[in-house]
Amino acid sequence: MVKKKQHDEGKDSYSRLRTPKKDGLEMFAVAKKMMGTDQVLAQCEDGVERQCRISGKMKKRVWIREGDLLIIKKWDFQPSKADIIWRYIGGQKNYLARKGLLKGLGIEE
């Protein structure tokens, strides 16, 4: 007989969510406009709009739409452009907003 697992309702299920690294090049962003092929215009948490490129390993596996929360990595030689390295889904976005990590983007819970 299989035992049923009980879930803690008060416990957060997103305890190991990917967050931007503190090296200064990664940050949160929101996709504002799809620009064709693998290009996205994104509003970053530092207030700058950057042209972002969907990296090759994400191109066919992860579909990005306008309004999605992303982690981008700025190019060190051209800071007006960046690569998209992660996309959050709806529940994860709400969790990060509740924790106060998305203050620079104006995303409310």
KEFI-494084 format. One line per field, with one value per residue: residue in three letters; z, y, x of N, C-alpha, C, O in turn; residue number from 1. Coordinates in Angstrom, 1 decimal, always signed. Example, Ala and Ser with C-alpha at 12.3 -4.5 7.8 and 13.67 -1.06 7.14 Angstrom:
residuo = ALA; SER $
n.c3 = +7.8; +7.1 $
n.c2 = -5.7; -2.2 $
n.c1 = +13.2; +12.8 $
ca.c3 = +7.8; +7.1 $
ca.c2 = -4.5; -1.1 $
ca.c1 = +12.3; +13.7 $
c.c3 = +7.8; +7.9 $
c.c2 = -3.3; +0.0 $
c.c1 = +13.2; +12.9 $
o.c3 = +8.5; +8.0 $
o.c2 = -3.3; +1.1 $
o.c1 = +14.2; +13.4 $
num = 1; 2 $
//
This chain:
residuo = MET; VAL; LYS; LYS; LYS; GLN; HIS; ASP; GLU; GLY; LYS; ASP; SER; TYR; SER; ARG; LEU; ARG; THR; PRO; LYS; LYS; ASP; GLY; LEU; GLU; MET; PHE; ALA; VAL; ALA; LYS; LYS; MET; MET; GLY; THR; ASP; GLN; VAL; LEU; ALA; GLN; CYS; GLU; ASP; GLY; VAL; GLU; ARG; GLN; CYS; ARG; ILE; SER; GLY; LYS; MET; LYS; LYS; ARG; VAL; TRP; ILE; ARG; GLU; GLY; ASP; LEU; LEU; ILE; ILE; LYS; LYS; TRP; ASP; PHE; GLN; PRO; SER; LYS; ALA; ASP; ILE; ILE; TRP; ARG; TYR; ILE; GLY; GLY; GLN; LYS; ASN; TYR; LEU; ALA; ARG; LYS; GLY; LEU; LEU; LYS; GLY; LEU; GLY; ILE; GLU; GLU $
n.c3 = +0.0; -0.8; +0.8; +1.6; +1.0; +3.1; +2.7; +3.8; +4.3; +5.0; +4.3; +2.1; -1.3; -3.0; -2.3; -3.4; -5.5; -8.5; -8.5; -9.4; -9.8; -7.7; -9.0; -10.5; -13.2; -13.7; -13.6; -12.7; -15.1; -17.2; -19.9; -22.5; -25.2; -28.1; -30.5; -32.8; -34.3; -32.3; -30.4; -27.8; -26.3; -23.2; -19.9; -17.5; -14.0; -13.1; -14.4; -17.1; -20.6; -22.4; -25.2; -25.6; -26.0; -26.8; -25.4; -27.0; -25.8; -24.7; -26.7; -28.3; -26.3; -24.2; -24.1; -24.5; -23.6; -23.8; -20.9; -19.2; -16.5; -16.2; -15.9; -16.8; -18.3; -18.5; -21.3; -21.0; -22.6; -24.1; -22.7; -23.3; -24.2; -23.7; -22.5; -22.2; -19.5; -17.8; -17.2; -15.4; -14.1; -13.5; -10.7; -9.4; -9.9; -8.4; -5.9; -5.6; -5.7; -3.3; -1.5; -1.8; -3.7; -6.2; -6.3; -7.8; -10.3; -10.2; -9.8; -8.3; -5.8 $
n.c2 = -1.2; +2.2; +5.0; +8.1; +11.3; +14.2; +17.6; +20.6; +23.4; +26.0; +26.3; +27.5; +26.6; +27.2; +27.1; +27.0; +28.8; +30.2; +33.0; +36.2; +36.4; +38.0; +39.3; +41.6; +41.7; +40.2; +40.5; +41.2; +41.4; +42.6; +41.3; +43.4; +43.8; +41.8; +41.4; +39.9; +37.0; +36.0; +38.1; +40.4; +43.1; +44.5; +45.6; +46.6; +46.1; +48.2; +50.4; +50.7; +50.2; +47.3; +45.6; +42.3; +39.0; +35.8; +33.0; +30.2; +27.6; +28.0; +28.7; +27.0; +25.6; +27.1; +29.3; +32.7; +35.4; +38.6; +40.5; +38.6; +37.6; +37.8; +36.7; +38.4; +38.7; +41.1; +42.2; +42.5; +44.1; +45.7; +47.3; +48.0; +45.8; +42.4; +39.0; +36.5; +34.5; +33.0; +32.3; +33.1; +31.4; +32.0; +31.6; +31.6; +34.2; +35.7; +34.8; +35.8; +38.5; +38.8; +38.3; +40.6; +41.1; +42.2; +45.0; +47.1; +46.9; +47.4; +45.5; +44.3; +42.2 $
n.c1 = +0.8; +0.5; +1.9; +0.4; +1.6; +1.9; +1.4; +2.9; +1.0; +1.6; +4.3; +6.7; +7.0; +9.0; +11.8; +14.3; +14.8; +16.1; +18.2; +19.4; +23.0; +25.4; +27.5; +27.3; +26.7; +24.4; +20.8; +17.3; +14.7; +12.0; +10.2; +9.4; +8.8; +8.6; +11.0; +11.5; +12.9; +15.3; +15.3; +14.6; +13.1; +13.8; +12.9; +15.0; +16.0; +17.5; +16.5; +17.0; +16.3; +17.0; +18.3; +17.8; +19.1; +17.9; +19.4; +21.1; +20.6; +18.1; +16.4; +14.7; +13.4; +12.3; +9.7; +9.3; +7.3; +5.7; +5.8; +6.9; +8.9; +12.4; +15.8; +18.6; +21.8; +24.2; +26.2; +29.6; +31.2; +29.5; +27.2; +24.6; +23.3; +22.2; +22.1; +19.5; +19.0; +17.4; +13.9; +11.0; +8.1; +4.5; +3.7; +6.2; +7.0; +5.2; +5.9; +8.5; +7.9; +6.5; +8.5; +10.0; +11.9; +11.6; +11.5; +12.6; +11.4; +8.8; +6.8; +4.0; +2.5 $
ca.c3 = +0.0; -0.9; +1.8; +1.0; +1.5; +3.5; +2.4; +4.7; +3.5; +5.3; +3.9; +0.7; -2.1; -3.9; -1.4; -4.1; -6.8; -9.1; -8.4; -10.1; -9.0; -7.3; -9.7; -11.1; -14.5; -13.8; -12.9; -13.1; -16.2; -17.7; -21.3; -22.9; -26.6; -28.9; -31.7; -33.9; -34.2; -30.9; -29.8; -26.9; -25.6; -21.8; -19.0; -16.4; -12.6; -13.0; -15.1; -18.5; -21.5; -23.1; -26.2; -25.1; -27.0; -26.2; -25.7; -27.8; -25.1; -24.3; -27.9; -28.7; -25.1; -23.3; -24.9; -23.8; -24.0; -23.2; -19.5; -18.5; -15.6; -16.7; -15.4; -17.9; -18.0; -19.4; -21.9; -20.3; -23.6; -24.6; -21.6; -23.7; -24.7; -22.7; -22.8; -21.3; -19.1; -17.1; -17.2; -14.3; -14.4; -12.8; -9.3; -9.0; -10.0; -7.2; -4.7; -5.6; -5.4; -1.9; -0.8; -1.9; -4.6; -7.5; -6.1; -8.9; -11.5; -10.0; -9.8; -7.0; -5.6 $
ca.c2 = +0.0; +3.4; +6.1; +9.5; +12.4; +15.3; +18.8; +21.7; +24.5; +27.3; +26.3; +28.0; +25.5; +27.7; +27.4; +27.0; +29.5; +30.8; +34.4; +36.8; +36.4; +39.3; +39.8; +42.9; +41.5; +39.6; +41.2; +40.9; +42.2; +42.2; +41.4; +44.5; +43.7; +40.8; +42.1; +39.0; +35.9; +35.7; +39.4; +40.8; +44.4; +44.2; +46.7; +46.0; +46.6; +49.5; +51.4; +50.8; +49.2; +46.7; +44.6; +41.0; +37.9; +34.5; +32.2; +29.0; +26.5; +28.3; +29.1; +26.1; +24.9; +28.0; +30.3; +33.9; +36.3; +40.0; +40.6; +37.6; +38.0; +37.2; +37.0; +38.7; +38.9; +42.2; +42.0; +43.4; +45.0; +46.5; +47.2; +48.2; +44.6; +41.4; +37.6; +36.0; +33.2; +32.4; +32.8; +32.6; +31.2; +32.9; +31.4; +32.0; +35.7; +36.2; +34.5; +36.8; +39.9; +38.8; +38.4; +42.0; +41.1; +42.9; +46.4; +48.0; +46.7; +47.9; +44.4; +44.1; +40.9 $
ca.c1 = +0.0; +1.3; +1.6; +0.1; +2.4; +1.2; +2.2; +2.8; +0.4; +2.3; +5.6; +6.9; +7.5; +10.0; +12.9; +15.6; +14.6; +17.3; +18.2; +20.6; +24.3; +25.8; +28.7; +27.1; +26.3; +23.1; +19.8; +16.0; +14.1; +10.6; +10.1; +8.4; +8.5; +9.3; +11.6; +11.7; +13.8; +15.6; +15.6; +13.6; +13.4; +13.5; +13.0; +15.8; +15.7; +18.2; +15.7; +17.5; +15.8; +18.1; +18.0; +18.3; +19.1; +17.6; +20.5; +20.9; +20.0; +16.7; +15.7; +13.6; +12.9; +11.6; +9.0; +9.2; +6.2; +5.7; +5.4; +7.5; +10.0; +13.6; +17.1; +19.5; +23.2; +24.7; +27.4; +30.6; +31.8; +28.5; +26.2; +23.2; +22.7; +22.3; +21.6; +18.5; +19.5; +16.3; +12.5; +10.2; +6.6; +3.6; +3.8; +7.5; +7.0; +4.4; +6.7; +9.6; +7.3; +6.2; +9.8; +10.5; +13.1; +11.3; +11.1; +13.1; +10.6; +7.4; +5.9; +3.3; +1.9 $
c.c3 = +0.0; +0.1; +1.1; +1.7; +1.9; +3.2; +3.4; +3.9; +3.8; +4.8; +2.4; -0.1; -3.1; -3.1; -2.2; -5.5; -7.2; -9.0; -9.1; -9.2; -8.8; -7.9; -10.4; -12.5; -14.7; -13.0; -13.4; -14.2; -16.5; -19.2; -21.8; -24.3; -27.3; -30.2; -32.9; -33.6; -32.8; -30.1; -29.0; -26.3; -24.1; -20.9; -17.8; -15.1; -12.4; -13.8; -16.6; -19.3; -22.3; -24.1; -25.8; -26.1; -26.2; -26.5; -26.4; -27.1; -24.7; -25.6; -28.3; -27.5; -24.3; -24.2; -24.0; -24.4; -23.3; -21.8; -18.6; -17.6; -16.0; -15.8; -16.7; -17.4; -19.0; -20.0; -21.3; -21.3; -24.2; -23.7; -22.0; -24.2; -23.6; -23.3; -21.8; -20.9; -18.2; -17.2; -16.1; -14.7; -13.4; -11.3; -8.7; -9.0; -8.8; -6.0; -4.5; -5.2; -3.9; -1.0; -0.9; -2.8; -5.9; -7.3; -7.2; -10.2; -11.4; -10.0; -8.4; -7.0; -6.1 $
c.c2 = +1.3; +4.5; +7.4; +10.5; +13.6; +16.6; +19.9; +22.9; +25.8; +27.4; +26.7; +26.8; +25.9; +28.1; +27.6; +27.6; +30.2; +32.3; +35.0; +36.7; +37.8; +39.9; +41.1; +42.8; +40.9; +40.4; +40.8; +41.9; +41.7; +42.4; +42.4; +44.2; +42.6; +41.5; +41.2; +38.1; +35.5; +37.0; +39.8; +42.2; +44.2; +45.4; +46.1; +46.7; +47.9; +50.6; +51.6; +49.8; +48.6; +45.7; +43.3; +39.9; +36.6; +33.6; +30.9; +27.9; +26.8; +28.5; +28.3; +25.4; +25.8; +29.1; +31.5; +34.8; +37.6; +39.9; +39.5; +38.1; +37.1; +37.5; +37.2; +38.9; +39.9; +41.7; +43.0; +44.4; +45.9; +46.5; +47.5; +47.0; +43.5; +40.0; +37.2; +34.7; +32.4; +33.0; +32.2; +32.4; +32.0; +32.8; +31.8; +33.5; +36.3; +35.9; +35.5; +38.2; +39.9; +38.9; +39.8; +42.1; +41.9; +44.3; +47.4; +47.9; +47.1; +46.8; +44.2; +42.7; +40.8 $
c.c1 = +0.9; +0.9; +1.3; +1.0; +1.6; +2.0; +1.9; +2.2; +1.0; +3.7; +5.7; +7.5; +8.6; +11.3; +14.2; +15.4; +15.9; +17.2; +19.4; +21.9; +24.7; +27.1; +28.5; +26.6; +24.9; +22.1; +18.4; +15.6; +12.7; +10.6; +9.0; +7.9; +9.3; +9.8; +11.9; +12.8; +14.2; +16.0; +14.4; +14.0; +12.9; +13.8; +13.7; +15.5; +16.5; +17.6; +16.1; +16.7; +17.0; +17.6; +18.7; +18.2; +18.8; +18.8; +20.1; +20.2; +18.6; +15.9; +14.5; +12.9; +12.0; +11.0; +8.8; +8.1; +6.4; +5.2; +6.1; +8.7; +11.2; +14.8; +18.0; +20.9; +23.8; +26.0; +28.5; +31.2; +30.8; +27.3; +24.8; +22.5; +23.0; +21.8; +20.5; +19.0; +18.5; +15.0; +11.8; +8.8; +5.8; +3.7; +5.1; +7.6; +6.3; +5.2; +7.8; +9.1; +7.0; +7.4; +10.4; +11.7; +12.9; +10.9; +11.5; +12.2; +9.2; +6.4; +5.3; +2.8; +0.5 $
o.c3 = +0.7; +0.4; +0.2; +3.0; +1.2; +3.5; +3.9; +2.9; +3.0; +4.8; +1.6; +0.4; -3.8; -3.2; -1.7; -6.5; -6.4; -9.4; -9.3; -8.0; -9.5; -7.3; -11.0; -13.1; -15.7; -12.0; -14.4; -14.3; -16.2; -19.7; -21.4; -24.6; -27.1; -30.9; -33.8; -32.7; -32.1; -29.2; -29.4; -26.0; -23.9; -21.1; -17.1; -15.0; -11.4; -13.8; -17.3; -18.9; -22.9; -24.0; -25.6; -27.0; -25.1; -27.7; -26.4; -27.6; -24.3; -25.4; -28.5; -27.6; -23.7; -24.9; -22.9; -25.6; -22.4; -21.6; -17.4; -18.1; -16.1; -15.0; -17.6; -16.3; -20.2; -19.5; -21.1; -20.9; -24.9; -23.9; -21.3; -24.6; -22.7; -24.3; -20.6; -21.7; -18.0; -17.4; -15.8; -15.7; -12.4; -10.6; -7.6; -8.1; -8.2; -5.1; -3.4; -4.5; -3.2; +0.0; -0.2; -2.8; -6.6; -8.1; -7.5; -11.0; -12.4; -10.3; -7.5; -8.0; -6.1 $
o.c2 = +1.3; +4.7; +7.8; +10.4; +14.0; +16.5; +20.0; +23.4; +26.7; +28.5; +26.3; +26.2; +25.1; +29.2; +28.2; +27.0; +30.7; +32.9; +34.2; +37.0; +38.7; +40.8; +41.6; +43.8; +41.1; +41.0; +40.1; +43.0; +40.6; +43.4; +42.2; +44.4; +42.6; +42.1; +41.7; +38.3; +34.9; +36.9; +39.6; +42.4; +43.9; +46.2; +45.2; +47.8; +48.6; +51.7; +52.4; +48.6; +49.4; +45.1; +43.2; +39.9; +36.4; +33.3; +30.5; +27.2; +25.8; +28.5; +28.8; +24.8; +25.3; +29.8; +31.4; +34.9; +37.8; +39.2; +39.5; +39.1; +35.9; +38.4; +36.4; +39.2; +39.7; +41.0; +44.2; +45.5; +46.9; +45.6; +47.4; +47.0; +43.7; +40.0; +37.6; +33.8; +31.2; +34.3; +31.0; +33.0; +32.5; +33.8; +32.4; +34.1; +37.2; +36.8; +36.0; +39.0; +41.0; +39.5; +40.0; +43.0; +42.1; +44.8; +48.3; +48.8; +47.2; +47.0; +44.0; +42.0; +39.7 $
o.c1 = +1.9; -0.3; +2.0; +1.2; +0.7; +3.2; +0.8; +2.8; +1.0; +4.3; +4.9; +8.5; +9.2; +11.8; +15.1; +15.8; +16.7; +16.1; +20.4; +21.8; +24.4; +27.7; +29.5; +26.2; +24.2; +22.4; +18.3; +16.1; +12.4; +11.0; +7.9; +6.8; +10.5; +8.9; +12.5; +13.7; +13.4; +16.8; +13.2; +15.2; +11.7; +14.7; +13.2; +14.9; +16.1; +18.2; +15.6; +16.6; +17.8; +16.5; +19.9; +17.3; +19.3; +19.1; +19.0; +19.4; +17.9; +14.6; +13.4; +11.8; +11.0; +11.7; +8.3; +8.1; +7.2; +4.2; +5.9; +9.3; +11.1; +14.7; +18.0; +21.2; +23.8; +26.8; +28.1; +31.7; +31.2; +26.4; +23.9; +21.4; +23.8; +21.2; +20.7; +19.3; +18.7; +14.9; +11.8; +8.3; +6.4; +3.9; +5.2; +8.2; +6.8; +5.2; +8.1; +9.8; +7.2; +7.4; +11.4; +12.5; +13.8; +10.1; +10.7; +12.3; +8.5; +5.2; +6.1; +2.6; -0.1 $
num = 1; 2; 3; 4; 5; 6; 7; 8; 9; 10; 11; 12; 13; 14; 15; 16; 17; 18; 19; 20; 21; 22; 23; 24; 25; 26; 27; 28; 29; 30; 31; 32; 33; 34; 35; 36; 37; 38; 39; 40; 41; 42; 43; 44; 45; 46; 47; 48; 49; 50; 51; 52; 53; 54; 55; 56; 57; 58; 59; 60; 61; 62; 63; 64; 65; 66; 67; 68; 69; 70; 71; 72; 73; 74; 75; 76; 77; 78; 79; 80; 81; 82; 83; 84; 85; 86; 87; 88; 89; 90; 91; 92; 93; 94; 95; 96; 97; 98; 99; 100; 101; 102; 103; 104; 105; 106; 107; 108; 109 $
//
